[in-house]
Amino acid sequence: MSSAAPQLDPQPPYGAPAKGRSPLAHLLHALNQPLTGLQCSLELAVAGPHPTDQYIRTLREGLELTGRMRILVEAIRELSDLQPADAQPVQPARLDTLLREVATDLLPVAETKGVRLVVISQAALVVRADRRDLETPLFRLLESALSLARAGSDLEIGASLAPEHARLVVAWSPGPLPEHSPFSRPELGLLIAQAGLKQSGAEWTRTQAGTMEVCSLRLPLVAA
């Protein structure tokens, strides 16, 4: 990349929004930077005659910046799709069952990467959230964590009973930072998962425990 393409501002791990900024505003801000870089690169290209290799370099930079913008636009679309739909009867979710189903769907990916899925859950964790709204962000959470996990490590998924809540903990040992961090697909996937789960009524926290990244969620139980 040449100096024509500005670098993204430093962000918290996984591209978390700044305090007080919505996920959508955060992504729109991030989108502006590769867009500005692309404009600058094209303006330099048409400013006068240049050697052929410089035009080729400009095209390559433009393709890379376009790819980064496409990832951000896809994330913005996913966030837009999370907007509340028309009111429908709630279908309470069995969190323990849903976790095992999602983990089963991701098992081939985990085996290819050499990551072991460790799922520990208590039975009958019926949460006060619609299964239809919970399934997609849970999948995005586990998929993203799996992508970020170090090859040969464990992805630990635990669901347990807490007073009036079900508690979900997803922990992994991170591998090398992905390309274009903190706005890579898996890191943006965590952001989308967080937004979707919060919309479903979950409380979300993310911490570090030694070398492990840990996402913790609390969902109210139906009986609570």
Summary of the structure (lengths in Angstrom):
residues: 224
radius of gyration: 20.3
end to end distance: 54.9
largest distance: 72.0
contacts: 674
relative contact order: 0.15
helix: 48%
strand: 22%
